[in-house]
Each structure stands twice: as structure tokens, then as C-alpha cells.
């Protein structure tokens, strides 16, 4: 199920409040600044910083 456009316009990284990018397969949001990925499960994004997946070195 695609995420609503109005949701995509307002989401931000909970850690730095910066821009997040939706993965092409809509499985997660990523924050390049924090180098974290936030999973989307059953159409609901999980923006808990403690449960985010590290991407590697922060930008």
C-alpha cells in the first residue's frame, strides 16, 4: 500500500529533524545526515531512534 503524499510531505528524522528519503520499495525512510534507516511495517513508519538501522558513517 503506497504511503499518502501528505505524510511524505511532513515526515522528518526524529533525531536531527532533517529531511528523510523514502526507499524506492517503500520499506524504510533514510536520513543521510544521521545515517539511520527507519523501517516501515504494515504501512506504518517506525520513527523510534533506538530501533533505527545504522547505514554507516554520518554525512
Number of C-alpha atoms within 10 A of each C-alpha: 6 7 13 9 8 8 8 13 10 9 17 17 22 15 14 10 12 13 16 23 16 17 13 8 7 16 17 23 25 23 24 18 16 20 15 23 25 24 21 17 11 8 14 11 16 15 19 12 14 8 12 17 14 15 13 10 10 11 8
